[in-house]
Amino acid sequence: MRPFRGEDCAAVLGLVHADLLPGHPVVTPAVLDQALERQGLRCEVLVSATGEVLGAVAWAVPAGDGPGLLRWLHCREDEQHLAETLIRHMLAQLGRRTVHAYTEPTVLAPAGLAVRNRPGTRRALEVCGFSGTDHSRYLHHRLDTLSRRLYAITDLTPCPEASGWQLYLRERDGTMIGEARISGPVDGTTVLEWITLAPQRRHLGHILLEQCLTNLADRGIHHVTTCLDAPGDSPHREAVLQLHEAAGFTVVDQLHTYTRCP
């Protein structure tokens, strides 16, 4: 193990790209730099005897006795021992304290480990004493085959305080029925960050979601992703998931967060 160096960028990006979920933009060297910018973050790489980069792990070093945070880890998923080596090294550096893993989103991925896509890392976390919690579902929709609408019943406006759009669904008299927030596009991909409806208008959710998707398709967006809370025992969450699936979204993976107590 040794600290990350600039010359490791291409190899680490190769490992990151192997783990990307459908609909996630390609990670550039600039994006990787952003993933390393957090204050108190350490990143180290695992290299072979010949100098080949086999994996990388980044974690936040806490102040005092606070919990540590595994931000991201990438290695060959079919070689579980590599993930175990990276995790055990991180734990040794953090000492005796609680450690959380994948509890915060990064520029590389949303919050939560994609457990179907990352089986080696999931098993390594469990072997190293981490317990997982079902956090959310990652959904993806391809919009390039979506038909255009001849008319729109929603307003799509730029967000004044951030990159992206705000979409509003209103009654004829201007009364707000619902709204949605969409992130700024990257390489033809965007994220549906949230969608909400007035309580008495929840039956119109399919209209708001359909209008959101068609507005994006009309603007040349090819992929949209979103993360929904794990259904669990909540009928409302299950209904929201079914609404998105009916609109054409596909559940790609389950996202789990992890905690290890000392």
Secondary structure, DSSP 8 states (H G I E B T S, - for coil): -EE--GGGHHHHHHHHHHT--TT-----HHHHHHHT-STTEEEEEEE-TT--EEEEEEEE--STT--EEEEEEEE-TT-HHHHHHHHHHHHHHH-SS-EEES-S--SSS-SSEETTT-HHHHHHHHHTT-EEEEEEEEEEEE-TT----SS--EEEEE-SSSSEEEEEEE-TT--EEEEEEEE--BTTEEEEEEEEE-GGGGGGHHHHHHHHHHHHHHTT--EEEEEEE--TT-HHHHHHHHHHHHTT-EEEEEEEEEEE--
